[in-house]
Amino acid sequence: MSYVEKHLIPGESIQYQTKLHWIVMLGHTVIAMALALLAVAIPTVWASLGIKARGHSIPGAVYFGVLVCFAVAGALFFIGILRRNATEMAVTSKRVIVKTGIAERRTVEILLSRIESVAVDEPALGRLLGYGTVIVRGTGGTPEMFEKIYHPLEFREQVQRQIAGWAKPA
């Protein structure tokens, strides 16, 4: 059961849920791939140069370095997946709820009646790939920014629908 489902108040229902766009994993993935390629290249280059150490074509330290590269690559990719999956964003019939993090959790819950405006910032690449930043401003409060949201215009529309009291689209 998700954080949002666990923390619904009586009479509240989830109207829309979204998550972070896959672009948040791009940096993790690129670095992981570079490390994996390095891990493959090290023994290949070592063997092609014909370097021999004590009669062995490739010493154990090189294999250990390869294993470390693969382990770090896997860990970075796993961290990217965790980061993406640890973020929940929902519009309910009464609130906007955003939860990020696992060990260190940050939650933002804004009552729909207290929302003053919802802004969307989409860079050019974000428009092409379907991600952007949603800025929710509550009455008398500071703006809350939610970056790299999957389909930010849909998120804004759902907030506006709930504020206006429109029914969930079929």
Rosetta constraint file for C-alpha pairs under 8 A:
AtomPair CA 1 CA 5 HARMONIC 6.26 0.50
AtomPair CA 1 CA 6 HARMONIC 6.62 0.50
AtomPair CA 2 CA 6 HARMONIC 6.25 0.50
AtomPair CA 3 CA 7 HARMONIC 6.24 0.50
AtomPair CA 3 CA 88 HARMONIC 7.55 0.50
AtomPair CA 3 CA 99 HARMONIC 7.46 0.50
AtomPair CA 4 CA 8 HARMONIC 6.35 0.50
AtomPair CA 4 CA 88 HARMONIC 7.40 0.50
AtomPair CA 4 CA 90 HARMONIC 7.18 0.50
AtomPair CA 4 CA 97 HARMONIC 7.06 0.50
AtomPair CA 5 CA 14 HARMONIC 7.84 0.50
AtomPair CA 8 CA 12 HARMONIC 5.94 0.50
AtomPair CA 8 CA 13 HARMONIC 7.10 0.50
AtomPair CA 12 CA 92 HARMONIC 6.54 0.50
AtomPair CA 12 CA 93 HARMONIC 5.56 0.50
AtomPair CA 12 CA 94 HARMONIC 6.24 0.50
AtomPair CA 13 CA 92 HARMONIC 5.42 0.50
AtomPair CA 13 CA 93 HARMONIC 5.53 0.50
AtomPair CA 13 CA 94 HARMONIC 7.94 0.50
AtomPair CA 14 CA 90 HARMONIC 6.88 0.50
AtomPair CA 14 CA 91 HARMONIC 6.22 0.50
AtomPair CA 14 CA 92 HARMONIC 4.22 0.50
AtomPair CA 14 CA 93 HARMONIC 6.44 0.50
AtomPair CA 15 CA 90 HARMONIC 7.47 0.50
AtomPair CA 15 CA 91 HARMONIC 5.63 0.50
AtomPair CA 15 CA 92 HARMONIC 4.94 0.50
AtomPair CA 15 CA 93 HARMONIC 6.30 0.50
AtomPair CA 15 CA 158 HARMONIC 7.70 0.50
AtomPair CA 15 CA 168 HARMONIC 6.51 0.50
AtomPair CA 16 CA 90 HARMONIC 5.55 0.50
AtomPair CA 16 CA 91 HARMONIC 5.09 0.50
AtomPair CA 16 CA 92 HARMONIC 6.74 0.50
AtomPair CA 16 CA 155 HARMONIC 7.59 0.50
AtomPair CA 16 CA 158 HARMONIC 6.75 0.50
AtomPair CA 17 CA 88 HARMONIC 7.55 0.50
AtomPair CA 17 CA 89 HARMONIC 5.68 0.50
AtomPair CA 17 CA 90 HARMONIC 4.25 0.50
AtomPair CA 17 CA 91 HARMONIC 6.38 0.50
AtomPair CA 18 CA 88 HARMONIC 6.88 0.50
AtomPair CA 18 CA 89 HARMONIC 5.37 0.50
AtomPair CA 18 CA 90 HARMONIC 6.32 0.50
AtomPair CA 18 CA 149 HARMONIC 7.45 0.50
AtomPair CA 18 CA 150 HARMONIC 6.43 0.50
AtomPair CA 18 CA 151 HARMONIC 7.93 0.50
AtomPair CA 18 CA 155 HARMONIC 7.53 0.50
AtomPair CA 19 CA 84 HARMONIC 7.36 0.50
AtomPair CA 19 CA 85 HARMONIC 7.60 0.50
AtomPair CA 19 CA 87 HARMONIC 6.35 0.50
AtomPair CA 19 CA 88 HARMONIC 5.72 0.50
AtomPair CA 19 CA 89 HARMONIC 5.89 0.50
AtomPair CA 19 CA 149 HARMONIC 6.14 0.50
AtomPair CA 19 CA 150 HARMONIC 5.86 0.50
AtomPair CA 20 CA 24 HARMONIC 7.03 0.50
AtomPair CA 20 CA 84 HARMONIC 5.74 0.50
AtomPair CA 20 CA 85 HARMONIC 7.84 0.50
AtomPair CA 20 CA 87 HARMONIC 6.79 0.50
AtomPair CA 20 CA 88 HARMONIC 7.99 0.50
AtomPair CA 20 CA 147 HARMONIC 7.91 0.50
AtomPair CA 20 CA 148 HARMONIC 5.77 0.50
AtomPair CA 20 CA 149 HARMONIC 4.61 0.50
AtomPair CA 20 CA 150 HARMONIC 5.37 0.50
AtomPair CA 21 CA 84 HARMONIC 7.67 0.50
AtomPair CA 21 CA 130 HARMONIC 7.75 0.50
AtomPair CA 21 CA 131 HARMONIC 6.05 0.50
AtomPair CA 21 CA 148 HARMONIC 5.76 0.50
AtomPair CA 21 CA 149 HARMONIC 5.48 0.50
AtomPair CA 21 CA 150 HARMONIC 4.46 0.50
AtomPair CA 22 CA 26 HARMONIC 7.22 0.50
AtomPair CA 22 CA 84 HARMONIC 7.43 0.50
AtomPair CA 23 CA 148 HARMONIC 7.38 0.50
AtomPair CA 24 CA 80 HARMONIC 7.26 0.50
AtomPair CA 24 CA 84 HARMONIC 6.92 0.50
AtomPair CA 24 CA 148 HARMONIC 6.91 0.50
AtomPair CA 25 CA 29 HARMONIC 5.93 0.50
AtomPair CA 25 CA 77 HARMONIC 7.64 0.50
AtomPair CA 25 CA 80 HARMONIC 5.00 0.50
AtomPair CA 25 CA 81 HARMONIC 6.84 0.50
AtomPair CA 25 CA 84 HARMONIC 7.32 0.50
AtomPair CA 26 CA 30 HARMONIC 6.06 0.50
AtomPair CA 27 CA 31 HARMONIC 6.22 0.50
AtomPair CA 28 CA 32 HARMONIC 6.03 0.50
AtomPair CA 28 CA 76 HARMONIC 5.59 0.50
AtomPair CA 28 CA 77 HARMONIC 5.51 0.50
AtomPair CA 28 CA 79 HARMONIC 7.66 0.50
AtomPair CA 28 CA 80 HARMONIC 5.68 0.50
AtomPair CA 29 CA 33 HARMONIC 6.01 0.50
AtomPair CA 29 CA 76 HARMONIC 7.44 0.50
AtomPair CA 29 CA 77 HARMONIC 5.67 0.50
AtomPair CA 29 CA 80 HARMONIC 7.57 0.50
AtomPair CA 30 CA 34 HARMONIC 6.14 0.50
AtomPair CA 31 CA 35 HARMONIC 6.20 0.50
AtomPair CA 31 CA 73 HARMONIC 7.12 0.50
AtomPair CA 31 CA 76 HARMONIC 7.66 0.50
AtomPair CA 32 CA 36 HARMONIC 6.14 0.50
AtomPair CA 32 CA 72 HARMONIC 7.36 0.50
AtomPair CA 32 CA 73 HARMONIC 4.00 0.50
AtomPair CA 32 CA 74 HARMONIC 6.67 0.50
AtomPair CA 32 CA 76 HARMONIC 6.07 0.50
AtomPair CA 32 CA 77 HARMONIC 6.09 0.50
AtomPair CA 33 CA 37 HARMONIC 6.07 0.50
AtomPair CA 33 CA 73 HARMONIC 6.87 0.50
AtomPair CA 34 CA 38 HARMONIC 6.11 0.50
AtomPair CA 35 CA 39 HARMONIC 6.09 0.50
AtomPair CA 35 CA 69 HARMONIC 5.52 0.50
AtomPair CA 35 CA 70 HARMONIC 6.73 0.50
AtomPair CA 35 CA 72 HARMONIC 7.58 0.50
AtomPair CA 35 CA 73 HARMONIC 5.68 0.50
AtomPair CA 36 CA 40 HARMONIC 6.36 0.50
AtomPair CA 36 CA 69 HARMONIC 6.38 0.50
AtomPair CA 36 CA 70 HARMONIC 5.58 0.50
AtomPair CA 36 CA 73 HARMONIC 6.22 0.50
AtomPair CA 37 CA 41 HARMONIC 5.99 0.50
AtomPair CA 38 CA 42 HARMONIC 6.00 0.50
AtomPair CA 38 CA 66 HARMONIC 7.88 0.50
AtomPair CA 38 CA 69 HARMONIC 7.34 0.50
AtomPair CA 39 CA 43 HARMONIC 7.50 0.50
AtomPair CA 39 CA 65 HARMONIC 7.49 0.50
AtomPair CA 39 CA 66 HARMONIC 4.57 0.50
AtomPair CA 39 CA 67 HARMONIC 7.42 0.50
AtomPair CA 39 CA 69 HARMONIC 5.60 0.50
AtomPair CA 39 CA 70 HARMONIC 6.45 0.50
AtomPair CA 40 CA 44 HARMONIC 6.66 0.50
AtomPair CA 40 CA 66 HARMONIC 7.28 0.50
AtomPair CA 41 CA 45 HARMONIC 5.89 0.50
AtomPair CA 42 CA 46 HARMONIC 6.06 0.50
AtomPair CA 42 CA 62 HARMONIC 7.43 0.50
AtomPair CA 42 CA 66 HARMONIC 7.21 0.50
AtomPair CA 43 CA 47 HARMONIC 5.96 0.50
AtomPair CA 43 CA 58 HARMONIC 7.02 0.50
AtomPair CA 43 CA 62 HARMONIC 6.89 0.50
AtomPair CA 43 CA 63 HARMONIC 7.52 0.50
AtomPair CA 43 CA 66 HARMONIC 7.85 0.50
AtomPair CA 44 CA 48 HARMONIC 6.10 0.50
AtomPair CA 45 CA 49 HARMONIC 6.10 0.50
AtomPair CA 46 CA 50 HARMONIC 6.54 0.50
AtomPair CA 46 CA 51 HARMONIC 6.21 0.50
AtomPair CA 46 CA 58 HARMONIC 6.89 0.50
AtomPair CA 47 CA 51 HARMONIC 6.63 0.50
AtomPair CA 47 CA 57 HARMONIC 6.65 0.50
AtomPair CA 47 CA 58 HARMONIC 6.77 0.50
AtomPair CA 50 CA 57 HARMONIC 7.17 0.50
AtomPair CA 51 CA 57 HARMONIC 6.60 0.50
AtomPair CA 51 CA 58 HARMONIC 7.62 0.50
AtomPair CA 52 CA 56 HARMONIC 5.71 0.50
AtomPair CA 52 CA 57 HARMONIC 4.82 0.50
AtomPair CA 52 CA 58 HARMONIC 6.72 0.50
AtomPair CA 52 CA 59 HARMONIC 8.00 0.50
AtomPair CA 53 CA 57 HARMONIC 6.58 0.50
AtomPair CA 53 CA 58 HARMONIC 7.14 0.50
AtomPair CA 53 CA 59 HARMONIC 6.43 0.50
AtomPair CA 58 CA 62 HARMONIC 6.71 0.50
AtomPair CA 58 CA 63 HARMONIC 7.75 0.50
AtomPair CA 59 CA 63 HARMONIC 7.01 0.50
AtomPair CA 60 CA 64 HARMONIC 6.16 0.50
AtomPair CA 61 CA 65 HARMONIC 6.15 0.50
AtomPair CA 62 CA 66 HARMONIC 6.25 0.50
AtomPair CA 63 CA 67 HARMONIC 6.22 0.50
AtomPair CA 64 CA 68 HARMONIC 6.20 0.50
AtomPair CA 65 CA 69 HARMONIC 6.19 0.50
AtomPair CA 66 CA 70 HARMONIC 6.28 0.50
AtomPair CA 67 CA 71 HARMONIC 6.04 0.50
AtomPair CA 68 CA 72 HARMONIC 6.08 0.50
AtomPair CA 69 CA 73 HARMONIC 6.06 0.50
AtomPair CA 70 CA 74 HARMONIC 6.09 0.50
AtomPair CA 71 CA 75 HARMONIC 6.10 0.50
AtomPair CA 72 CA 76 HARMONIC 6.09 0.50
AtomPair CA 73 CA 77 HARMONIC 6.26 0.50
AtomPair CA 74 CA 78 HARMONIC 6.07 0.50
AtomPair CA 75 CA 79 HARMONIC 6.12 0.50
AtomPair CA 76 CA 80 HARMONIC 6.34 0.50
AtomPair CA 77 CA 81 HARMONIC 6.42 0.50
AtomPair CA 78 CA 82 HARMONIC 6.15 0.50
AtomPair CA 79 CA 83 HARMONIC 6.05 0.50
AtomPair CA 80 CA 84 HARMONIC 6.30 0.50
AtomPair CA 81 CA 85 HARMONIC 6.08 0.50
AtomPair CA 82 CA 86 HARMONIC 5.73 0.50
AtomPair CA 83 CA 87 HARMONIC 6.83 0.50
AtomPair CA 83 CA 101 HARMONIC 6.96 0.50
AtomPair CA 86 CA 99 HARMONIC 7.72 0.50
AtomPair CA 86 CA 100 HARMONIC 5.80 0.50
AtomPair CA 86 CA 101 HARMONIC 5.37 0.50
AtomPair CA 86 CA 102 HARMONIC 6.08 0.50
AtomPair CA 87 CA 98 HARMONIC 7.29 0.50
AtomPair CA 87 CA 99 HARMONIC 5.50 0.50
AtomPair CA 87 CA 100 HARMONIC 4.31 0.50
AtomPair CA 87 CA 101 HARMONIC 6.39 0.50
AtomPair CA 88 CA 97 HARMONIC 7.83 0.50
AtomPair CA 88 CA 98 HARMONIC 5.64 0.50
AtomPair CA 88 CA 99 HARMONIC 5.14 0.50
AtomPair CA 88 CA 100 HARMONIC 6.54 0.50
AtomPair CA 89 CA 96 HARMONIC 7.66 0.50
AtomPair CA 89 CA 97 HARMONIC 5.78 0.50
AtomPair CA 89 CA 98 HARMONIC 4.43 0.50
AtomPair CA 89 CA 99 HARMONIC 6.53 0.50
AtomPair CA 90 CA 96 HARMONIC 5.91 0.50
AtomPair CA 90 CA 97 HARMONIC 5.25 0.50
AtomPair CA 90 CA 98 HARMONIC 6.45 0.50
AtomPair CA 91 CA 95 HARMONIC 6.09 0.50
AtomPair CA 91 CA 96 HARMONIC 4.63 0.50
AtomPair CA 91 CA 97 HARMONIC 6.38 0.50
AtomPair CA 91 CA 155 HARMONIC 7.76 0.50
AtomPair CA 91 CA 158 HARMONIC 6.88 0.50
AtomPair CA 91 CA 159 HARMONIC 6.24 0.50
AtomPair CA 91 CA 162 HARMONIC 7.95 0.50
AtomPair CA 92 CA 96 HARMONIC 6.22 0.50
AtomPair CA 92 CA 97 HARMONIC 7.69 0.50
AtomPair CA 92 CA 162 HARMONIC 7.77 0.50
AtomPair CA 93 CA 162 HARMONIC 6.17 0.50
AtomPair CA 94 CA 111 HARMONIC 5.96 0.50
AtomPair CA 94 CA 112 HARMONIC 5.63 0.50
AtomPair CA 94 CA 113 HARMONIC 7.87 0.50
AtomPair CA 94 CA 162 HARMONIC 7.71 0.50
AtomPair CA 95 CA 109 HARMONIC 6.42 0.50
AtomPair CA 95 CA 110 HARMONIC 5.41 0.50
AtomPair CA 95 CA 111 HARMONIC 4.28 0.50
AtomPair CA 95 CA 112 HARMONIC 4.97 0.50
AtomPair CA 96 CA 108 HARMONIC 7.79 0.50
AtomPair CA 96 CA 109 HARMONIC 5.59 0.50
AtomPair CA 96 CA 110 HARMONIC 5.22 0.50
AtomPair CA 96 CA 111 HARMONIC 6.45 0.50
AtomPair CA 96 CA 112 HARMONIC 6.69 0.50
AtomPair CA 96 CA 159 HARMONIC 7.42 0.50
AtomPair CA 97 CA 107 HARMONIC 7.24 0.50
AtomPair CA 97 CA 108 HARMONIC 5.74 0.50
AtomPair CA 97 CA 109 HARMONIC 4.51 0.50
AtomPair CA 97 CA 110 HARMONIC 6.67 0.50
AtomPair CA 98 CA 107 HARMONIC 5.59 0.50
AtomPair CA 98 CA 108 HARMONIC 5.15 0.50
AtomPair CA 98 CA 109 HARMONIC 6.50 0.50
AtomPair CA 99 CA 105 HARMONIC 7.00 0.50
AtomPair CA 99 CA 106 HARMONIC 5.72 0.50
AtomPair CA 99 CA 107 HARMONIC 4.35 0.50
AtomPair CA 99 CA 108 HARMONIC 6.49 0.50
AtomPair CA 100 CA 105 HARMONIC 5.73 0.50
AtomPair CA 100 CA 106 HARMONIC 5.29 0.50
AtomPair CA 100 CA 107 HARMONIC 6.43 0.50
AtomPair CA 101 CA 105 HARMONIC 4.52 0.50
AtomPair CA 101 CA 106 HARMONIC 6.38 0.50
AtomPair CA 110 CA 114 HARMONIC 6.74 0.50
AtomPair CA 110 CA 115 HARMONIC 7.00 0.50
AtomPair CA 110 CA 138 HARMONIC 7.16 0.50
AtomPair CA 111 CA 115 HARMONIC 6.76 0.50
AtomPair CA 112 CA 159 HARMONIC 7.62 0.50
AtomPair CA 112 CA 162 HARMONIC 7.41 0.50
AtomPair CA 112 CA 163 HARMONIC 5.88 0.50
AtomPair CA 113 CA 163 HARMONIC 6.98 0.50
AtomPair CA 114 CA 138 HARMONIC 5.38 0.50
AtomPair CA 114 CA 139 HARMONIC 5.47 0.50
AtomPair CA 115 CA 136 HARMONIC 7.04 0.50
AtomPair CA 115 CA 137 HARMONIC 5.98 0.50
AtomPair CA 115 CA 138 HARMONIC 4.27 0.50
AtomPair CA 115 CA 139 HARMONIC 6.01 0.50
AtomPair CA 116 CA 136 HARMONIC 7.78 0.50
AtomPair CA 116 CA 137 HARMONIC 5.57 0.50
AtomPair CA 116 CA 138 HARMONIC 5.07 0.50
AtomPair CA 116 CA 139 HARMONIC 5.40 0.50
AtomPair CA 117 CA 136 HARMONIC 6.02 0.50
AtomPair CA 117 CA 137 HARMONIC 5.26 0.50
AtomPair CA 117 CA 138 HARMONIC 7.04 0.50
AtomPair CA 118 CA 134 HARMONIC 6.90 0.50
AtomPair CA 118 CA 135 HARMONIC 5.64 0.50
AtomPair CA 118 CA 136 HARMONIC 4.60 0.50
AtomPair CA 118 CA 137 HARMONIC 6.31 0.50
AtomPair CA 118 CA 156 HARMONIC 6.27 0.50
AtomPair CA 118 CA 159 HARMONIC 7.96 0.50
AtomPair CA 119 CA 134 HARMONIC 5.72 0.50
AtomPair CA 119 CA 135 HARMONIC 4.96 0.50
AtomPair CA 119 CA 136 HARMONIC 6.49 0.50
AtomPair CA 119 CA 156 HARMONIC 7.47 0.50
AtomPair CA 120 CA 132 HARMONIC 6.87 0.50
AtomPair CA 120 CA 133 HARMONIC 5.67 0.50
AtomPair CA 120 CA 134 HARMONIC 4.61 0.50
AtomPair CA 120 CA 135 HARMONIC 6.22 0.50
AtomPair CA 120 CA 152 HARMONIC 6.56 0.50
AtomPair CA 120 CA 153 HARMONIC 6.75 0.50
AtomPair CA 120 CA 156 HARMONIC 7.40 0.50
AtomPair CA 121 CA 132 HARMONIC 5.68 0.50
AtomPair CA 121 CA 133 HARMONIC 5.02 0.50
AtomPair CA 121 CA 134 HARMONIC 6.43 0.50
AtomPair CA 121 CA 135 HARMONIC 7.93 0.50
AtomPair CA 122 CA 126 HARMONIC 5.34 0.50
AtomPair CA 122 CA 127 HARMONIC 5.86 0.50
AtomPair CA 122 CA 131 HARMONIC 6.77 0.50
AtomPair CA 122 CA 132 HARMONIC 4.46 0.50
AtomPair CA 122 CA 133 HARMONIC 6.38 0.50
AtomPair CA 123 CA 127 HARMONIC 6.27 0.50
AtomPair CA 123 CA 132 HARMONIC 6.79 0.50
AtomPair CA 124 CA 128 HARMONIC 6.56 0.50
AtomPair CA 125 CA 129 HARMONIC 6.11 0.50
AtomPair CA 126 CA 130 HARMONIC 5.32 0.50
AtomPair CA 126 CA 131 HARMONIC 4.60 0.50
AtomPair CA 126 CA 132 HARMONIC 5.58 0.50
AtomPair CA 127 CA 131 HARMONIC 6.53 0.50
AtomPair CA 127 CA 132 HARMONIC 7.55 0.50
AtomPair CA 130 CA 150 HARMONIC 6.09 0.50
AtomPair CA 130 CA 151 HARMONIC 5.21 0.50
AtomPair CA 130 CA 152 HARMONIC 7.60 0.50
AtomPair CA 131 CA 148 HARMONIC 5.36 0.50
AtomPair CA 131 CA 149 HARMONIC 5.32 0.50
AtomPair CA 131 CA 150 HARMONIC 4.78 0.50
AtomPair CA 131 CA 151 HARMONIC 5.35 0.50
AtomPair CA 131 CA 152 HARMONIC 6.12 0.50
AtomPair CA 132 CA 147 HARMONIC 6.23 0.50
AtomPair CA 132 CA 148 HARMONIC 4.80 0.50
AtomPair CA 132 CA 149 HARMONIC 5.48 0.50
AtomPair CA 132 CA 150 HARMONIC 7.07 0.50
AtomPair CA 132 CA 151 HARMONIC 7.19 0.50
AtomPair CA 132 CA 152 HARMONIC 5.65 0.50
AtomPair CA 133 CA 145 HARMONIC 6.69 0.50
AtomPair CA 133 CA 146 HARMONIC 5.50 0.50
AtomPair CA 133 CA 147 HARMONIC 4.22 0.50
AtomPair CA 133 CA 148 HARMONIC 5.49 0.50
AtomPair CA 133 CA 149 HARMONIC 6.12 0.50
AtomPair CA 133 CA 152 HARMONIC 6.68 0.50
AtomPair CA 134 CA 145 HARMONIC 5.84 0.50
AtomPair CA 134 CA 146 HARMONIC 5.19 0.50
AtomPair CA 134 CA 147 HARMONIC 6.48 0.50
AtomPair CA 134 CA 149 HARMONIC 7.23 0.50
AtomPair CA 134 CA 152 HARMONIC 6.16 0.50
AtomPair CA 134 CA 156 HARMONIC 7.44 0.50
AtomPair CA 135 CA 143 HARMONIC 6.20 0.50
AtomPair CA 135 CA 144 HARMONIC 5.51 0.50
AtomPair CA 135 CA 145 HARMONIC 4.49 0.50
AtomPair CA 135 CA 146 HARMONIC 6.33 0.50
AtomPair CA 136 CA 143 HARMONIC 5.62 0.50
AtomPair CA 136 CA 144 HARMONIC 5.21 0.50
AtomPair CA 136 CA 145 HARMONIC 6.57 0.50
AtomPair CA 137 CA 141 HARMONIC 6.74 0.50
AtomPair CA 137 CA 142 HARMONIC 6.37 0.50
AtomPair CA 137 CA 143 HARMONIC 4.31 0.50
AtomPair CA 137 CA 144 HARMONIC 6.27 0.50
AtomPair CA 138 CA 142 HARMONIC 6.91 0.50
AtomPair CA 138 CA 143 HARMONIC 6.73 0.50
AtomPair CA 151 CA 155 HARMONIC 6.60 0.50
AtomPair CA 152 CA 156 HARMONIC 6.26 0.50
AtomPair CA 153 CA 157 HARMONIC 6.10 0.50
AtomPair CA 154 CA 158 HARMONIC 6.12 0.50
AtomPair CA 155 CA 159 HARMONIC 6.35 0.50
AtomPair CA 156 CA 160 HARMONIC 6.20 0.50
AtomPair CA 157 CA 161 HARMONIC 6.03 0.50
AtomPair CA 158 CA 162 HARMONIC 6.23 0.50
AtomPair CA 159 CA 163 HARMONIC 6.22 0.50
AtomPair CA 160 CA 164 HARMONIC 6.07 0.50
AtomPair CA 161 CA 165 HARMONIC 6.02 0.50
AtomPair CA 161 CA 166 HARMONIC 5.09 0.50
AtomPair CA 161 CA 167 HARMONIC 7.37 0.50
AtomPair CA 161 CA 168 HARMONIC 7.81 0.50
AtomPair CA 162 CA 166 HARMONIC 5.91 0.50
AtomPair CA 162 CA 167 HARMONIC 7.57 0.50
